[in-house]
Amino acid sequence: MHRRGVGAGAIAKRKLAEAKYKERGTVMAEDQLAQMSKQLEMFKTHLEEFASKHKQEIRKSSQFRVQFQDMCATIGVDPLASGKGFWSEMLGVGDFYYELGVQIIEVCLALKHRNGGLITLDELHQRVLKGRGKFAQDVSQDDLIRAIKKLKSLGNGFSIIPVGGRYLVQSVPAELNMDHTVVLQIAEKNGYVTVSEIKSSLKWDTERTNQVLEHLLKEGLAWVDKQAPEEPQYWLPALFSDLYSQDVTPEEADESLQ
Amino acid sequence: MDRFVWASGLLEINETLVIQQRGVRLYDGDEKTKFDLGTVVLSTHRLLWREQKKHDCCIALLLSQIIFFEEQAAGIGKSAKIVVHLQPIPPNKEAGPYQSSKYSYIKLSFKEHGQIEFYRRLSEELSQKRWERISVSQPMQSPGRSQAGRVRAAGIVGIERKLEEKRKETDKNITEAFEDLSKLMKKAKEMVDLSKLIANKIKDKQGDISEDETIRFKSYLLSMGIANPVTRETHGSGTHYHMQLAKQLSGILQAPVEEQGGMMALTEVYCLTNRARGMELLSPEDLVNACKMFEALNLPMRLRIFDSGVMVVQLQSHNEDEMIASAVETVSERGFISSEEYAKLVGISVLLAKERLLLAEKVGHLCRDDSVESLRFYPNLFLTRD
């Protein structure tokens, strides 16, 4: 009996239909690529126009930069992804942030021996400004944060940790989990923290508290003062402010420890 | 400048530091003062200025005395300034550096920048007015609000009018810029949507689209700054740009990487390359994507990612086994070693020294002694002794 839908004929028909669909699909993608290429050229022109009118605005106004970045993020565009991107080439945003990235890395590297790779955003900001010199452009903390976010892709553990009202910038691949971060937050007030403080505010047991503090010590993020009056104090060099600390080179530090 | 009083520079209890900025000079009105170089400090209650060299020379002014403030852009040879307009002198004011002044405003001149952030924080503090809610240990002499309300110095009305005009003008400029920006973003959004359509097509086709066309598509994405939806990031963007860059980098980096012992952290490569370029700098992602192509292009370098996430550029000729053997030898000679000591000995960064020792440990040639004092590596005697 004749059965519809099966048999060599039906299979062949199906294959033909599939092939036609595929062919048309290919053409459609090619069409769209050509369309995108054209639209890209048009967009480039618009961007050039925009740049000629407002490039200065971006350079001078940190507020404008923030708005610009936020709008890009909303539509799914990263103007800082590549130095070869239109945004970077025409608006010059790229060089501004990439250079800032270099300056941030250099500051963090220079201070790592002292703070273990953890620094407040405030201190980083001050030191970067100092390094930039008088004739360079001013940068805001928002600018720094965006530059740091880009540095993450270099694999050196750059990250930003909110601590109380401030931000800490980490520049080493040390593992810091929630427990470590919350202890940093407690230490933020006075620059140091004690075992009893942690136990009373967080209701942790001694084991957990000691584990966290030991980790911070091992990573070089905390120093312990065993001569403190009541109990050992764990100090975080990252939280020392300019008011209390001096600049010491690694050699001087070594000497003083002899 | 006659509104300032001498201060100790110490903050009162409950007075919190908001921000400080070095390299600031004070102006009395338009005239430079002898307060030439110091640190301006903003707290929740006061604005202080402390001399850079002689810390005990410190003056302060209550935030409540500030009527308003405005920016003065930098010019050629001139630093950016913040002009601060002040209330008239309260009758019970304590001793200060100036007995009198013909000006009712001062200027902060930011010789080492920092004005953007300072301006922002000052705005915040003056709008929040935390000093009204938080009382401090020492009563700070304050002019009293009713006084400020009644006694309006001449010229304030004029200042306010000027400010209003300036604000309108700035608003107009900003509005135009933002309007143009919005239009631009709309067009950019169209590009993003189109690219998503194309990406989906490519994904469905799974290879029916030509290699060349895929590369073209990727370069369009690169120009627009759209994340590659097809391959995400496993093998980089693979555009012609990155291929070219990879070849360039491999040439430039050969000598410096060799000098460093055959391996260099990617952050260092980033700084080195960009400092050398001066302009048209590479983004971090550009660098990573280019380095990812080393192997595919048969270049004598490799991008290597350690377990810790640290990324390095390594010479292909870098002999891993040799490195490990030499590390183990060094450790055996000395009994034990820490990353810092090894780094100094070999002349490489602490980060890379640590990675090398960790590698030796991974293959079982070294053991660790991890204490609070330091992380030390010892030869693995379990292997060598009977």
HADDOCK unambig.tbl for C-alpha pairs under 7 A between the chains (distance, minus, plus):
assign (segid A and resid 26 and name CA) (segid B and resid 209 and name CA) 6.67 0.50 0.50
assign (segid A and resid 29 and name CA) (segid B and resid 198 and name CA) 6.24 0.50 0.50
assign (segid A and resid 29 and name CA) (segid B and resid 201 and name CA) 6.48 0.50 0.50
assign (segid A and resid 32 and name CA) (segid B and resid 198 and name CA) 6.72 0.50 0.50
assign (segid A and resid 43 and name CA) (segid B and resid 187 and name CA) 6.95 0.50 0.50
assign (segid A and resid 50 and name CA) (segid B and resid 180 and name CA) 6.98 0.50 0.50
assign (segid A and resid 54 and name CA) (segid B and resid 177 and name CA) 6.59 0.50 0.50
assign (segid A and resid 75 and name CA) (segid B and resid 189 and name CA) 5.63 0.50 0.50
assign (segid A and resid 76 and name CA) (segid B and resid 226 and name CA) 6.64 0.50 0.50
assign (segid A and resid 77 and name CA) (segid B and resid 224 and name CA) 6.97 0.50 0.50
assign (segid A and resid 77 and name CA) (segid B and resid 225 and name CA) 5.31 0.50 0.50
assign (segid A and resid 77 and name CA) (segid B and resid 226 and name CA) 5.02 0.50 0.50
assign (segid A and resid 78 and name CA) (segid B and resid 225 and name CA) 4.79 0.50 0.50
assign (segid A and resid 78 and name CA) (segid B and resid 226 and name CA) 6.25 0.50 0.50
assign (segid A and resid 79 and name CA) (segid B and resid 225 and name CA) 5.41 0.50 0.50
assign (segid A and resid 80 and name CA) (segid B and resid 283 and name CA) 6.97 0.50 0.50
assign (segid A and resid 81 and name CA) (segid B and resid 225 and name CA) 5.64 0.50 0.50
assign (segid A and resid 81 and name CA) (segid B and resid 283 and name CA) 6.47 0.50 0.50
assign (segid A and resid 81 and name CA) (segid B and resid 285 and name CA) 6.23 0.50 0.50
assign (segid A and resid 82 and name CA) (segid B and resid 222 and name CA) 6.83 0.50 0.50
assign (segid A and resid 82 and name CA) (segid B and resid 225 and name CA) 6.91 0.50 0.50
assign (segid A and resid 82 and name CA) (segid B and resid 282 and name CA) 6.92 0.50 0.50
assign (segid A and resid 82 and name CA) (segid B and resid 283 and name CA) 5.19 0.50 0.50
assign (segid A and resid 82 and name CA) (segid B and resid 285 and name CA) 6.51 0.50 0.50
assign (segid A and resid 82 and name CA) (segid B and resid 286 and name CA) 5.60 0.50 0.50
assign (segid A and resid 83 and name CA) (segid B and resid 280 and name CA) 6.60 0.50 0.50
assign (segid A and resid 83 and name CA) (segid B and resid 281 and name CA) 6.13 0.50 0.50
assign (segid A and resid 83 and name CA) (segid B and resid 282 and name CA) 5.19 0.50 0.50
assign (segid A and resid 83 and name CA) (segid B and resid 283 and name CA) 5.41 0.50 0.50
assign (segid A and resid 84 and name CA) (segid B and resid 223 and name CA) 6.42 0.50 0.50
assign (segid A and resid 85 and name CA) (segid B and resid 222 and name CA) 5.82 0.50 0.50
assign (segid A and resid 85 and name CA) (segid B and resid 223 and name CA) 3.96 0.50 0.50
assign (segid A and resid 85 and name CA) (segid B and resid 224 and name CA) 5.89 0.50 0.50
assign (segid A and resid 85 and name CA) (segid B and resid 225 and name CA) 6.06 0.50 0.50
assign (segid A and resid 86 and name CA) (segid B and resid 223 and name CA) 5.22 0.50 0.50
assign (segid A and resid 86 and name CA) (segid B and resid 224 and name CA) 6.18 0.50 0.50
assign (segid A and resid 95 and name CA) (segid B and resid 279 and name CA) 6.63 0.50 0.50
assign (segid A and resid 95 and name CA) (segid B and resid 280 and name CA) 6.29 0.50 0.50
assign (segid A and resid 95 and name CA) (segid B and resid 281 and name CA) 5.57 0.50 0.50
assign (segid A and resid 98 and name CA) (segid B and resid 281 and name CA) 6.53 0.50 0.50
assign (segid A and resid 98 and name CA) (segid B and resid 282 and name CA) 6.94 0.50 0.50
assign (segid A and resid 98 and name CA) (segid B and resid 283 and name CA) 5.88 0.50 0.50
assign (segid A and resid 102 and name CA) (segid B and resid 271 and name CA) 5.21 0.50 0.50
assign (segid A and resid 129 and name CA) (segid B and resid 112 and name CA) 6.87 0.50 0.50
assign (segid A and resid 129 and name CA) (segid B and resid 113 and name CA) 6.68 0.50 0.50
assign (segid A and resid 129 and name CA) (segid B and resid 114 and name CA) 7.00 0.50 0.50
assign (segid A and resid 130 and name CA) (segid B and resid 112 and name CA) 6.55 0.50 0.50
assign (segid A and resid 133 and name CA) (segid B and resid 112 and name CA) 6.76 0.50 0.50
assign (segid A and resid 134 and name CA) (segid B and resid 111 and name CA) 6.46 0.50 0.50
assign (segid A and resid 134 and name CA) (segid B and resid 112 and name CA) 5.46 0.50 0.50
assign (segid A and resid 138 and name CA) (segid B and resid 113 and name CA) 5.48 0.50 0.50
assign (segid A and resid 138 and name CA) (segid B and resid 114 and name CA) 6.15 0.50 0.50
assign (segid A and resid 138 and name CA) (segid B and resid 116 and name CA) 6.95 0.50 0.50
assign (segid A and resid 140 and name CA) (segid B and resid 116 and name CA) 5.90 0.50 0.50
assign (segid A and resid 140 and name CA) (segid B and resid 117 and name CA) 5.50 0.50 0.50
assign (segid A and resid 141 and name CA) (segid B and resid 117 and name CA) 6.90 0.50 0.50
assign (segid A and resid 150 and name CA) (segid B and resid 284 and name CA) 6.41 0.50 0.50
assign (segid A and resid 151 and name CA) (segid B and resid 284 and name CA) 6.04 0.50 0.50
assign (segid A and resid 153 and name CA) (segid B and resid 284 and name CA) 6.27 0.50 0.50
assign (segid A and resid 153 and name CA) (segid B and resid 285 and name CA) 6.25 0.50 0.50
assign (segid A and resid 154 and name CA) (segid B and resid 266 and name CA) 5.95 0.50 0.50
assign (segid A and resid 154 and name CA) (segid B and resid 267 and name CA) 6.02 0.50 0.50
assign (segid A and resid 154 and name CA) (segid B and resid 284 and name CA) 6.20 0.50 0.50
assign (segid A and resid 154 and name CA) (segid B and resid 288 and name CA) 6.84 0.50 0.50
assign (segid A and resid 154 and name CA) (segid B and resid 311 and name CA) 6.71 0.50 0.50
assign (segid A and resid 155 and name CA) (segid B and resid 309 and name CA) 5.55 0.50 0.50
assign (segid A and resid 155 and name CA) (segid B and resid 310 and name CA) 4.92 0.50 0.50
assign (segid A and resid 155 and name CA) (segid B and resid 311 and name CA) 5.36 0.50 0.50
assign (segid A and resid 156 and name CA) (segid B and resid 267 and name CA) 6.96 0.50 0.50
assign (segid A and resid 156 and name CA) (segid B and resid 309 and name CA) 6.90 0.50 0.50
assign (segid A and resid 156 and name CA) (segid B and resid 310 and name CA) 5.13 0.50 0.50
assign (segid A and resid 156 and name CA) (segid B and resid 311 and name CA) 6.95 0.50 0.50
assign (segid A and resid 173 and name CA) (segid B and resid 308 and name CA) 6.56 0.50 0.50
assign (segid A and resid 214 and name CA) (segid B and resid 372 and name CA) 6.41 0.50 0.50
assign (segid A and resid 217 and name CA) (segid B and resid 372 and name CA) 6.23 0.50 0.50
assign (segid A and resid 218 and name CA) (segid B and resid 372 and name CA) 5.24 0.50 0.50
assign (segid A and resid 218 and name CA) (segid B and resid 374 and name CA) 6.54 0.50 0.50
